[in-house]
Amino acid sequence: MEEKIKKVLEELRVHLQADGGDLELVSITGKKVLLRLKGACGCCPHATMTLKDGIERILREKVDPKIEVERSE
């Protein structure tokens, strides 16, 4: 499952980079994914929506419906 998560995150990075941001995978513990948003995404007021409504939703659809994404500072 970890490799699937990493693959999906790599696919999603392109979209964040197009907006001047990026993401860094901090850790995967079971079904909990800890990410650090960087660049424009790191200080964006919509960062929580990006994580929950975007990245988490897509990981749940493509990998496992019980995945949880949290933000690391």
N, C-alpha and C positions, 0 to 999 in steps of 0.2 A: 504494500500500500504506500510506503514511503516514496518509492520511485514514481508511482503514479502522481502523487501529490507534487513532487518536484517537477515533473513533466508539465503538468497543468500550470503551475506557477511560472515556469519559463515562458509558456505561451501567453500568459497574462501580462508579463513584464513589458512586452512590446507596446501595449495600450497605455500603460503608465508612463513609459519613456516618451511616448508621443506627446504627452502633456507636461513634460519636463520633470517627471518623477521617476521613481523606481521602487522596488521592494527588495528586502533581504530576508531570507529564511533564517531565523534564529534557531528554532528547534522544532522537532516533531516528537511529541510524547503521546503515544497511543493515537487517539483521534484528535488531539489538541495541537494546533499549528500556531506557532508564535512567529509573527512577522514584524519587521521594522520597515516603516515607510520612509523613503528618502527623497531628497530634492524637493520639488514643488509639492509632492504628496505628503511629505513629512509635516508641513505646517498648514496644510489645507484644512479649512473648517469642515470639509466633507469627508475627511479621512475615515471616520467611523462608518459612514455609509459605504465608502469604497471597500472597507474590510468586510462588513456584514452583508450588505445588499449585493455586493459585487463578487469579491473573491470567495467568501464563505459559501455563497449560494452556488457558484460555479463548481467549487470543489465538492459540495454535497451532491450536485447533479452528476458529475463525472466520475467521482471516486467513491464516496460513502455518505449517505444521508445524515450520519451522526457526527461529522467533522465539525469542530469548533475552531474558529480563527480568532486570535487575540492579538492585540498590538503591544509590541515591546518598544520602550523608549530608547 
